[in-house]
Amino acid sequence: MSRMWDLSLPVSPDMLTWPGDPPVRIEPAHRIARGDAANVSEIHMGTHTGTHVDPPHHFIDGAPTVESLPLDVLMGDAVVVEIRKPTGTIGPEELEAAGLAEGDTRVLFKTPNSAIWAEPHPEFPAEYVSVGPEGANWLVQHGIRLVGVDFLSVEKRGSPGHPTHITLLGAGVIVIEGLNLSGVEPGRYQLICLPIKILGGDGAPARAVLLEA
């Protein structure tokens, strides 16, 4: 079997969530120890918790929702690109130097953000690496159909008008957020990322893995 890397963040009440989003609660509903027939838990969390997929509907009313996303885009050849800058935005200059080839359609950005996921109780960082509006335009113009990032948002926090999200999602680019790429070397892989099939969903948690190409 090909070597596999699990890029998914574990879901727990201690995990980092986007400020203002619902916190994670996992509570027992039925327990064998209490005389119930089986163990069953109740989960409360936002649709953009941990490793998750953004469909266009996340920022564009009336646009495709998560259950309608094409699965063939969420699976297939992907390029992991390492961006070493500690903070700031990824723009055309970094993308031109990234070594993407003609025909590449899926790109995952490994940045210093991934180090956050090694912390047992991470705090929300004041700054993180994100994709800038000019970078988003570059990705669309070069035929990228899926973008993955190793933080909870592809965009800088507080960006007026959310131009990175609007540019990517408006062009039908699928966005995966909350990846942990700390153990992955830059290079070419096979990606499998399947979001929960939430009808009308503005987003959905997902299990994302890479396989050796």
N, C-alpha and C positions, 0 to 999 in steps of 0.2 A: 504493500500500500504506500502511496506517496506520503511524504512528510506533510504534516498539517500544523498550522498555526491558528489558534483560537484568538480572534481579535476582540472578543466580546467582553464587556465589563460585567462583573458579577452584580446582581441586583440585591440590594440589602438596605435596611433603614439608615446605614452609616454612609451610603454612597453620596458622592457630590451630585447635586442637582442644580439646574439653572435657577437663579434667584427669582422667586415668585411662582415657580412651578410647584405642583403638588409634591409634597414629600412622599417618600416610600414608606408604606406600612404593610407589614406581613403579619397577620394575626391568625391564631388557630380558630377554625370554625368547628371542626370535629377532631377528637383525639381518642386513639385506642386506649390510652392511659386513663381516660375519663369514662370508659365504658362504651365508646362509639365503635362502630364496625370498621372504620378506616380513618386514616389521617387525612384531613382536608383543611387547606388554609385559604384565607381571604387576602387578596392583594389589592392595595390601593396605590396608584401611582399615575403620573402623567404620561401622555402618549409620546413624549420626547425625553423619556428617562433613559439614562445609560446609552448603550449602543442602539441607535434607532435610525429609521429612514424618514426623510422628509419628502413627501410628494408635493407637486405644485400647489395643491389646495392649502398647504401650510400658510402661504402668504398671499394666495390669489383665490378669492372666492369664485366658486364655479369651475375651477380647474380640476384636473384628475385627482382623485383621492387614492389612499394608499393601496386599497385592494385592487385597483385597476392598473397598477404599474406593471409594465411588461417584465416578466420574470427573466427573459433572455438578456435584459440589460443588467440585471442583478446577479448574473452568473456568467463567468467567462474570463478571458484574458484580462489581466490587470497589471498595471505598473506601479510599484511602490517607489516614490521619489522622496529623497531625504532633503529637507530644508533645515539648515543648521542655525539660522538666525534665532536668537532666544525669544524675541518678541517682534511685533510688527506684522505687516501684511505681505502676502505673497502676490507679486505683481508680474508683469510681462518679462522683466529682466530675469527673475528667477526661473520662470517657466521656459524661456528660451534656452536657458542653460541646463535644463533638467534632463535632456536627452530623450524626450518623447519622440517617437517615430510616427511617420505618416500612417494612419490607420489605427493608432491607439485610441481607444474610446473610454477606458476606465482608468482613473488615476487616483491613488491613495497617497496622501501627504503625511510622511513621518517627520515630526518636528520635536523640539524639546518638550512640547506639551505632554508627550507620552510618559515622561518621568513622573507626572502628577499621579498617575494611576498606581504607582508603587507605594504611595503614602497610605497608611492605614485609615486615616481620617482627613482626607485632603480638604483644604479650605479653597474657596473660590479665588483664583488668582487675580491680581490687579490688572495684569496684562497676559496675553497669550498670542500665539501665532494664528493668524486667520488668513483667509483669501480676500484680497482687496477688490474693489469694483472693477479696476482695470484688469486684474487677473481673471476675474469672472468673465469679462468680455473676451479675453484671450482664449480661455477654455472653450467658450461657445463657438468662437470663430474657427477653432481648430478641430471641431467635430467631437469634442468630449461629451459623452452621454451620461457618465457617472463620476462623481467626485466624492472621495472619502477623506475625512479629517479626524485627527486624534484629539479633538476637544468637543465640547457639547454644542458648539456652534461653528459653522463654516465662516461666520462673519464676526467682525469686531463688535464687541458689546456697545450698544448705544448708537450705532450708525444710523443717522437720520434717513428715514425712508427705506432702510434695509436694502440698499442697492445690490449687494452681492447675492442675497437670496432671490430678489426679484429677477435679476439677470439670469441666474442659473435656472431657477424653477420656471420662469417665464419662457425659457427656451426648451423646456421639457427635460432638463438635466436632473437626474436623480441624485440626491445628496444623502450620504451616510455620515452621521456624526457620532462621536463617542467611541471611536476605535482606539484600541490599545495596540500600537505598533512597536512597542519598546523591544520586543524580541525578534523583530523582522528586519532582515537586511534589505537594502534597496535592490530592486530587480524585478523580474517578471514572474508572475504567479497566475494561478487560477483562483478566482474569487467566487465564493458562494455566500450570498447575504439575503436571507429570506425574512421579511417583516411579517409580523402577525397580521392575519387577514381581517382587519377591522373595517366593517362596512362604513363608508363615508368618512374614513379616518383621515385626520390632518397629519398623522404621523403614526409610527408604530415601532415598539421595541423589536430588535432583530438579533439573530445569531449570525455572526459573520466569521468566516474562516477563509484562510488561504491554503492552497495546495501547491506543491512544487509543480512548476509548469512542465 
